[in-house]
Amino acid sequence: MFKEKEISYLNGFVALLFIIAIGGASGYLISLQETLPVLIGIAAGVIALILLTGLTVVQPNQSSVITFFGRYLGVIRKSGFYLSIPFSSRKKVSLRVRNFNSAKLKVNDVSGNPIEIAAVIVFSVVDSAKALFEVDEYETFVEIQSETALRHVASKYPYDQPEISGFSLRGNTEEIALELTEELQKRLAIAGVKVTESRLTHLAYSTEIASAMLQRQQAEAIIAAREKLVDGAVTMVQMAIERLQTNNVVELDDERKAAMINNLLVAVVSDRSAQPVINTSSLY
């Protein structure tokens, strides 16, 4: 496997002055029009031209990968103007942090429900040699592996788990994002890429089941609300009966208690406001 290593290089400005000096000397010797000086001048000019091919500029947060006739020599990571190996090939690799927004993927969750999911991946290249030589077009590699990892993680969990404890895509977004980041780092390490962060940007049921799932969620919400109302109504009835008996306001037998409980429960739990009814006769 290829691994990033630093290559030896010279300061480009010093090298450029040296090349100019050689070029000037070459011109002067050739102008003498004598056999030996002319030959030396031509040789000096050829050397100057050869050295010119080794000049390279490295931008900030960028690396230059040097190869010499198909052989990997090393990397220049420090920004500036340098002289490297003449006739070498230099490929630039950006070390900046970048975002990749995945497309909306259609995936089946662990329950078999079709869902739509998308994520944003924050990554950067940390090993230029691996990025260039271990994979073909590392940016495309990052895109494909990101979508593959997203599909794999999404298929391991249900979209939602309202009734039982456990992970779900909607309820545990932080944990899902962390697992997706770890999964991506394992896949992209071969390309010399570091995954800084990953986040879900879109999560929804697929259009063909969205309406049915919405009805289910509404039903679950109504049931949960009814349970709260019933619990509150029972507590209120208990408090009312206990206070009436403690303060000796009225003597209640079992039948009157049942009638009061029925009236209070209907008044509290009903969807509509209770309509008062005055009873002018005895219960019996």
C-alpha positions as CSV (number, residue, x, y, z in Angstrom):
1,M,0.0,0.0,0.0
2,F,1.1,3.5,-0.7
3,K,1.8,5.9,2.2
4,E,2.4,9.6,2.2
5,K,6.0,10.6,2.7
6,E,7.9,13.9,2.5
7,I,10.1,14.5,-0.5
8,S,13.3,16.6,-0.5
9,Y,13.0,20.0,-2.3
10,L,14.7,23.3,-2.6
11,N,13.5,26.9,-2.2
12,G,12.1,27.9,-5.5
13,F,13.2,31.5,-5.4
14,V,16.8,30.6,-4.8
15,A,16.6,27.9,-7.5
16,L,15.1,30.4,-9.9
17,L,18.0,32.9,-9.3
18,F,20.5,30.1,-9.9
19,I,18.7,29.1,-13.1
20,I,18.7,32.8,-14.3
21,A,22.4,33.0,-13.5
22,I,23.1,29.8,-15.5
23,G,21.1,31.1,-18.4
24,G,22.9,34.4,-18.4
25,A,26.3,32.6,-18.3
26,S,25.1,30.4,-21.1
27,G,24.2,33.4,-23.3
28,Y,27.5,35.1,-22.6
29,L,29.6,32.0,-23.4
30,I,27.7,31.5,-26.7
31,S,28.2,35.1,-27.6
32,L,32.0,34.6,-27.5
33,Q,31.7,32.5,-30.7
34,E,34.5,30.2,-29.7
35,T,34.2,26.4,-29.9
36,L,34.8,25.5,-26.3
37,P,32.9,28.4,-24.7
38,V,30.0,27.8,-27.1
39,L,29.8,24.1,-26.1
40,I,29.9,25.0,-22.4
41,G,27.2,27.7,-23.0
42,I,24.9,25.2,-24.8
43,A,25.4,22.7,-22.0
44,A,24.6,25.3,-19.4
45,G,21.5,26.4,-21.3
46,V,20.3,22.8,-21.4
47,I,20.8,22.4,-17.7
48,A,18.9,25.6,-17.0
49,L,15.9,24.4,-19.1
50,I,16.0,21.0,-17.3
51,L,15.9,22.7,-13.9
52,L,13.0,24.9,-15.0
53,T,10.8,21.7,-15.3
54,G,11.3,21.1,-11.6
55,L,9.7,24.3,-10.4
56,T,6.4,24.0,-8.7
57,V,3.9,26.0,-6.7
58,V,2.0,24.5,-3.8
59,Q,-1.1,26.4,-2.6
60,P,-2.2,26.6,1.0
61,N,-4.0,23.5,2.3
62,Q,-2.9,21.7,-0.8
63,S,-0.4,18.9,-1.4
64,S,1.7,18.1,-4.5
65,V,2.3,14.4,-5.2
66,I,5.5,13.8,-7.1
67,T,6.0,10.9,-9.5
68,F,9.0,10.3,-11.8
69,F,8.4,8.3,-14.9
70,G,5.7,6.2,-13.1
71,R,7.6,5.9,-9.8
72,Y,6.1,7.5,-6.7
73,L,8.7,9.7,-5.0
74,G,6.8,11.6,-2.3
75,V,4.7,14.6,-1.4
76,I,5.2,18.3,-0.8
77,R,2.6,19.5,1.8
78,K,4.1,22.9,2.8
79,S,2.7,25.8,0.7
80,G,5.2,27.8,-1.3
81,F,7.5,27.9,-4.4
82,Y,9.9,25.0,-4.7
83,L,12.3,23.1,-6.9
84,S,11.7,19.4,-7.0
85,I,12.9,16.6,-9.3
86,P,13.1,17.8,-12.9
87,F,10.8,16.1,-15.5
88,S,8.7,14.8,-12.6
89,S,4.9,14.7,-12.7
90,R,3.1,16.7,-10.0
91,K,-0.5,16.2,-9.1
92,K,-2.4,18.5,-6.8
93,V,-4.6,17.2,-4.1
94,S,-6.8,19.5,-2.0
95,L,-6.5,19.0,1.8
96,R,-9.4,21.3,2.5
97,V,-12.6,20.2,4.4
98,R,-15.4,19.4,2.0
99,N,-19.1,18.5,2.2
100,F,-20.9,15.8,0.3
101,N,-24.7,15.9,0.2
102,S,-26.1,12.6,-0.8
103,A,-29.1,12.2,-2.9
104,K,-32.4,11.1,-1.3
105,L,-32.1,7.3,-1.2
106,K,-35.0,5.0,-1.1
107,V,-34.3,2.2,1.5
108,N,-36.2,-0.4,3.4
109,D,-35.8,-0.2,7.2
110,V,-35.5,-3.2,9.3
111,S,-39.3,-3.7,9.4
112,G,-39.4,-3.6,5.6
113,N,-41.1,-0.1,5.4
114,P,-39.8,2.0,2.4
115,I,-38.3,5.2,3.6
116,E,-36.4,8.2,2.1
117,I,-33.1,9.2,3.7
118,A,-30.3,11.5,2.9
119,A,-27.2,12.7,4.7
120,V,-24.4,15.3,4.5
121,I,-20.8,14.0,5.0
122,V,-17.9,16.3,6.1
123,F,-14.5,14.9,5.0
124,S,-11.0,15.8,4.1
125,V,-8.0,14.1,2.6
126,V,-5.2,13.2,5.2
127,D,-3.1,11.0,3.0
128,S,-2.5,12.3,-0.6
129,A,-0.7,9.2,-1.8
130,K,-3.6,6.9,-0.8
131,A,-6.1,9.3,-2.3
132,L,-4.4,9.2,-5.7
133,F,-3.0,5.7,-6.0
134,E,-5.1,3.4,-3.8
135,V,-8.5,4.2,-5.4
136,D,-9.6,5.5,-8.8
137,E,-11.0,9.0,-8.4
138,Y,-11.3,9.3,-4.7
139,E,-14.1,11.8,-4.8
140,T,-16.3,9.4,-6.7
141,F,-15.2,6.7,-4.2
142,V,-16.3,8.9,-1.3
143,E,-19.7,9.5,-2.9
144,I,-20.4,5.8,-3.6
145,Q,-19.2,4.5,-0.3
146,S,-21.2,7.2,1.6
147,E,-24.4,6.2,-0.1
148,T,-23.6,2.5,0.5
149,A,-22.9,3.1,4.2
150,L,-26.0,5.2,4.6
151,R,-28.1,2.4,3.1
152,H,-26.5,-0.2,5.4
153,V,-27.1,1.8,8.5
154,A,-30.7,2.7,7.6
155,S,-31.6,-0.9,7.0
156,K,-30.5,-2.0,10.5
157,Y,-33.1,0.1,12.4
158,P,-36.8,0.8,12.2
159,Y,-38.0,4.3,11.2
160,D,-39.8,4.7,14.5
161,Q,-40.3,2.6,17.7
162,P,-43.0,4.2,19.8
163,E,-44.0,1.2,21.9
164,I,-40.8,-0.6,22.7
165,S,-37.4,0.6,23.8
166,G,-34.6,0.5,21.3
167,F,-32.9,2.5,18.6
168,S,-34.8,4.1,15.8
169,L,-33.8,6.3,12.9
170,R,-36.2,9.1,14.0
171,G,-35.7,8.8,17.7
172,N,-31.9,8.4,17.9
173,T,-30.5,10.7,15.3
174,E,-27.3,11.5,17.3
175,E,-26.5,7.8,17.7
176,I,-27.3,7.0,14.1
177,A,-25.1,9.9,13.0
178,L,-22.2,8.6,15.1
179,E,-22.6,5.0,13.8
180,L,-22.7,6.4,10.2
181,T,-19.5,8.3,10.8
182,E,-17.7,5.2,12.2
183,E,-19.0,3.1,9.3
184,L,-17.8,5.6,6.7
185,Q,-14.3,6.0,8.4
186,K,-13.8,2.2,8.0
187,R,-14.8,2.3,4.4
188,L,-12.8,5.4,3.4
189,A,-9.6,4.8,5.3
190,I,-8.2,3.0,2.3
191,A,-8.5,6.2,0.3
192,G,-6.7,8.3,2.9
193,V,-9.9,10.2,3.8
194,K,-10.9,11.3,7.3
195,V,-14.6,11.7,8.0
196,T,-15.1,14.6,10.4
197,E,-18.9,14.4,10.8
198,S,-22.0,13.0,9.2
199,R,-25.6,14.1,9.7
200,L,-29.0,13.1,8.4
201,T,-30.6,15.8,6.3
202,H,-33.7,14.1,5.3
203,L,-35.8,11.3,6.8
204,A,-39.4,10.4,5.8
205,Y,-41.6,7.6,4.8
206,S,-41.8,6.9,1.1
207,T,-44.7,8.5,-0.7
208,E,-46.6,5.3,-1.3
209,I,-47.0,4.6,2.5
210,A,-46.7,8.1,3.9
211,S,-50.5,8.7,4.3
212,A,-51.0,5.3,5.9
213,M,-48.1,5.9,8.4
214,L,-49.4,9.3,9.1
215,Q,-52.8,7.9,10.1
216,R,-51.0,5.3,12.3
217,Q,-49.1,8.1,14.0
218,Q,-52.2,10.1,14.5
219,A,-54.0,7.1,16.0
220,E,-51.1,6.5,18.4
221,A,-51.1,10.1,19.4
222,I,-54.9,10.0,20.1
223,I,-54.6,6.9,22.1
224,A,-51.7,8.3,24.2
225,A,-53.8,11.5,24.8
226,R,-56.8,9.5,25.8
227,E,-54.7,7.5,28.3
228,K,-53.6,10.8,29.9
229,L,-57.2,12.0,30.0
230,V,-58.4,8.8,31.6
231,D,-55.6,8.8,34.2
232,G,-56.4,12.4,35.1
233,A,-60.1,11.8,35.2
234,V,-59.8,8.8,37.6
235,T,-57.5,10.9,39.9
236,M,-60.0,13.8,39.9
237,V,-62.9,11.4,40.7
238,Q,-61.0,9.9,43.6
239,M,-60.1,13.3,45.0
240,A,-63.7,14.5,44.7
241,I,-65.2,11.5,46.5
242,E,-62.5,11.5,49.2
243,R,-63.2,15.3,49.9
244,L,-66.9,14.8,50.0
245,Q,-66.6,11.9,52.5
246,T,-63.9,13.7,54.6
247,N,-66.0,16.9,54.9
248,N,-69.3,15.0,55.5
249,V,-70.9,16.9,52.7
250,V,-73.1,14.0,51.7
251,E,-73.5,10.4,52.4
252,L,-72.7,8.3,49.4
253,D,-73.7,4.7,49.0
254,D,-72.2,2.5,46.3
255,E,-74.9,3.3,43.8
256,R,-74.5,7.1,44.3
257,K,-70.7,6.7,44.0
258,A,-71.1,4.8,40.8
259,A,-73.4,7.5,39.4
260,M,-71.0,10.3,40.4
261,I,-68.0,8.5,38.9
262,N,-69.9,8.0,35.7
263,N,-70.9,11.6,35.5
264,L,-67.4,12.9,36.3
265,L,-65.7,10.6,33.8
266,V,-68.1,11.5,31.0
267,A,-67.6,15.2,31.8
268,V,-63.8,15.0,31.8
269,V,-63.1,12.5,29.0
270,S,-65.7,13.7,26.5
271,D,-64.5,15.6,23.4
272,R,-67.3,18.2,23.9
273,S,-68.1,20.5,26.7
274,A,-70.4,19.0,29.3
275,Q,-74.0,20.3,29.3
276,P,-75.3,20.8,32.9
277,V,-78.5,19.0,33.7
278,I,-80.5,19.9,36.9
279,N,-82.0,16.9,38.5
280,T,-85.0,18.0,40.7
281,S,-86.0,14.5,41.7
282,S,-84.4,11.7,43.8
283,L,-81.9,9.3,42.3
284,Y,-84.3,6.6,43.2
